[in-house]
Amino acid sequence: MVEERLSFRTLNKEVIEPGICAACYGCVSFCTANELNVLTVEKDRPVYCDEKNCLEDGICYLICPRTPHLDKALETKFQYKDPIGSYISVRILRTTDEEIAQVCCDGGVVTSLLQFMLDTKKIDGAVLSKREGLWNSEPVITTRFEDLLECAGSSLVQSRSVRNLGDWTTYAPIFAALKKLNLLDLAKFAVVGTPCQISTIRKMQLLHIVPSHLVRFTVGLFCFENFRMNDEGKKYLQQRIGADLGEIQKVNLKDDFIIRLKDGKVVHVDLDDLGPIVRSECLACTDFSNYAADISVGGLGSPDGYTTVLVRNHEAQRLINQAISQGYIEETPQHDAVEKIKKMAERKRARGERVLRERKAKYSPA
Ligand SMILES: Cc1cc2nc3c(=O)[nH]c(=O)nc-3n(C[C@H](O)[C@H](O)[C@H](O)COP(=O)(O)OP(=O)(O)OC[C@H]3O[C@@H](n4cnc5c(N)ncnc54)[C@H](O)[C@@H]3O)c2cc1C
């Protein structure tokens, strides 16, 4: 039997049609035939707009976080160990900056560390996500502290953006910004991303795809799932919290969904009960801890107001020690963070493997 040549057609058949596309849009942004307008995004899905110009070189397929071809190579490169990958330390940290503490998600460590890296010229800029307008998180390239601050805590709703909750998505397609990196006269960037986004960047680096060589530091967010809010979702969440959505002050994710209301009440919702607001495609993801990043971060395992940081290599460890000694962030001893992260990672992997099996079986030719 002649093997099918890898192309967007294969990606469509194996990933997009079965409903497991992570919607990172790496395939669209880094299509080799980009100038020929081969791929575009329609209704959140990558699609062919001009199939006859497809070069069929398989790049879109290979860099996709949901295709298996480079997974083993990535696992080997980053010495993956079940269930949360390799790490050299777990640290519970928070920012020392009042301004960052006001707007960040958890401990503001991501923003403070990026500020430290910019101040000390370890990076020239960062690719981040910022809430924009009613429906979107916009990918942005930041080079200044003011911009970092604008992006802090943008993922899940903070009080300053609560008015937009009704039109809310947590997904930020950062590759549109990443694509522009090599047009700038800057050489070293950090990227903050979810596991699917970091996986695409790492696959691009394995294949030496420009401009992934400019990404020198990756901050991986823990991620159980992403959300998309439609009318049904709004109604559901309103019922679940027993209050109008306008009463929400802040939303966060650890090992459950935590909603703080303006009257001080805190509602916890089990992640298994978030059905109508979860991006269905995210159910097929198996990576919670973002194992291929330089550091992985989340609120899970930390007291309120701190960020849990899995430090995955010695360079990252040095960076954090320097940021602490120069007063950007501070540390408290960790207790049971690792066990909690492992438990979530196992829960996500079991769900992801089951959903992948089911969806692939449904879409495979008999
Ligand atoms: C979709 C999503 C799901 C998550 N799920 C979990 C979870 O299940 N358990 C858990 O413990 N933690 C989870 N996190 C991580 C957690 O919410 C915090 O982002 C993390 O603890 C860092 O907090 P911080 O205060 O140090 O970051 P901050 O200093 O507030 O900085 C946050 C950074 O994240 C970037 N960012 C925000 N949203 C996105 C996005 N959608 N895509 C890419 N980058 C983004 C911002 O640009 C900013 O630089 C999730 C984050 C996201 C975006």
The ligand as an SDF file (V2000), in Angstrom:
LIG
                    3D

 53 58  0  0  0  0  0  0  0  0999 V2000
   -6.5030   28.4880   29.8460 C   0  0  0  0  0  0  0  0  0  0  0  0
   -5.7410   28.3500   31.1360 C   0  0  0  0  0  0  0  0  0  0  0  0
   -5.9830   27.2650   31.9540 C   0  0  0  0  0  0  0  0  0  0  0  0
   -5.2660   27.1310   33.1640 C   0  0  0  0  0  0  0  0  0  0  0  0
   -5.5380   26.0480   33.9440 N   0  0  0  0  0  0  0  0  0  0  0  0
   -4.9160   25.9180   35.1330 C   0  0  0  0  0  0  0  0  0  0  0  0
   -5.2450   24.8080   35.9920 C   0  0  0  0  0  0  0  0  0  0  0  0
   -6.0660   23.9530   35.6640 O   0  0  0  0  0  0  0  0  0  0  0  0
   -4.6030   24.7390   37.2020 N   0  0  0  0  0  0  0  0  0  0  0  0
   -3.6740   25.6710   37.5790 C   0  0  0  0  0  0  0  0  0  0  0  0
   -3.1260   25.5500   38.6740 O   0  0  0  0  0  0  0  0  0  0  0  0
   -3.3370   26.7170   36.7900 N   0  0  0  0  0  0  0  0  0  0  0  0
   -3.9420   26.8660   35.5820 C   0  0  0  0  0  0  0  0  0  0  0  0
   -3.6350   27.9140   34.7520 N   0  0  0  0  0  0  0  0  0  0  0  0
   -2.5270   28.8460   35.1420 C   0  0  0  0  0  0  0  0  0  0  0  0
   -2.9720   29.9510   36.0980 C   0  0  0  0  0  0  0  0  0  0  0  0
   -4.2680   30.4130   35.7680 O   0  0  0  0  0  0  0  0  0  0  0  0
   -2.0000   31.1640   36.0490 C   0  0  0  0  0  0  0  0  0  0  0  0
   -1.9010   31.6300   34.7130 O   0  0  0  0  0  0  0  0  0  0  0  0
   -0.6120   30.8150   36.5280 C   0  0  0  0  0  0  0  0  0  0  0  0
   -0.6850   30.3570   37.8670 O   0  0  0  0  0  0  0  0  0  0  0  0
    0.3220   32.0310   36.4930 C   0  0  0  0  0  0  0  0  0  0  0  0
   -0.0900   32.9560   37.4440 O   0  0  0  0  0  0  0  0  0  0  0  0
    0.7630   34.2830   37.7080 P   0  0  0  0  0  0  0  0  0  0  0  0
   -0.0090   35.1350   38.6620 O   0  0  0  0  0  0  0  0  0  0  0  0
    2.1630   33.9050   38.0690 O   0  0  0  0  0  0  0  0  0  0  0  0
    0.7680   34.9200   36.2280 O   0  0  0  0  0  0  0  0  0  0  0  0
    0.5640   36.4460   35.7980 P   0  0  0  0  0  0  0  0  0  0  0  0
    1.7020   37.2440   36.3280 O   0  0  0  0  0  0  0  0  0  0  0  0
   -0.8170   36.8700   36.0690 O   0  0  0  0  0  0  0  0  0  0  0  0
    0.7560   36.3020   34.2170 O   0  0  0  0  0  0  0  0  0  0  0  0
   -0.0880   35.4720   33.4550 C   0  0  0  0  0  0  0  0  0  0  0  0
    0.5480   35.3080   32.0930 C   0  0  0  0  0  0  0  0  0  0  0  0
   -0.1480   34.3240   31.3640 O   0  0  0  0  0  0  0  0  0  0  0  0
   -0.3690   34.7730   30.0240 C   0  0  0  0  0  0  0  0  0  0  0  0
   -1.6550   34.2340   29.5730 N   0  0  0  0  0  0  0  0  0  0  0  0
   -2.8330   34.5020   30.1100 C   0  0  0  0  0  0  0  0  0  0  0  0
   -3.7980   33.8390   29.4580 N   0  0  0  0  0  0  0  0  0  0  0  0
   -3.2280   33.1440   28.5030 C   0  0  0  0  0  0  0  0  0  0  0  0
   -3.7350   32.2760   27.4980 C   0  0  0  0  0  0  0  0  0  0  0  0
   -5.0210   32.0020   27.4050 N   0  0  0  0  0  0  0  0  0  0  0  0
   -2.8560   31.7200   26.6520 N   0  0  0  0  0  0  0  0  0  0  0  0
   -1.5250   32.0040   26.7460 C   0  0  0  0  0  0  0  0  0  0  0  0
   -0.9930   32.8100   27.7060 N   0  0  0  0  0  0  0  0  0  0  0  0
   -1.8530   33.3780   28.5500 C   0  0  0  0  0  0  0  0  0  0  0  0
   -0.4140   36.2760   30.1320 C   0  0  0  0  0  0  0  0  0  0  0  0
    0.0260   36.8720   28.9470 O   0  0  0  0  0  0  0  0  0  0  0  0
    0.5260   36.5810   31.3010 C   0  0  0  0  0  0  0  0  0  0  0  0
    1.8160   36.8360   30.8300 O   0  0  0  0  0  0  0  0  0  0  0  0
   -4.3170   28.0940   33.5400 C   0  0  0  0  0  0  0  0  0  0  0  0
   -4.0850   29.1890   32.7100 C   0  0  0  0  0  0  0  0  0  0  0  0
   -4.7700   29.3230   31.5060 C   0  0  0  0  0  0  0  0  0  0  0  0
   -4.5170   30.5060   30.6100 C   0  0  0  0  0  0  0  0  0  0  0  0
  1  2  1  0
  2  3  1  0
  2 52  2  0
  3  4  2  0
  4  5  1  0
  4 50  1  0
  5  6  2  0
  6  7  1  0
  6 13  1  0
  7  8  2  0
  7  9  1  0
  9 10  1  0
 10 11  2  0
 10 12  1  0
 12 13  2  0
 13 14  1  0
 14 15  1  0
 14 50  1  0
 15 16  1  0
 16 17  1  0
 16 18  1  0
 18 19  1  0
 18 20  1  0
 20 21  1  0
 20 22  1  0
 22 23  1  0
 23 24  1  0
 24 25  2  0
 24 26  1  0
 24 27  1  0
 27 28  1  0
 28 29  2  0
 28 30  1  0
 28 31  1  0
 31 32  1  0
 32 33  1  0
 33 34  1  0
 33 48  1  0
 34 35  1  0
 35 36  1  0
 35 46  1  0
 36 37  1  0
 36 45  1  0
 37 38  2  0
 38 39  1  0
 39 40  1  0
 39 45  2  0
 40 41  1  0
 40 42  2  0
 42 43  1  0
 43 44  2  0
 44 45  1  0
 46 47  1  0
 46 48  1  0
 48 49  1  0
 50 51  2  0
 51 52  1  0
 52 53  1  0
M  END
$$$$
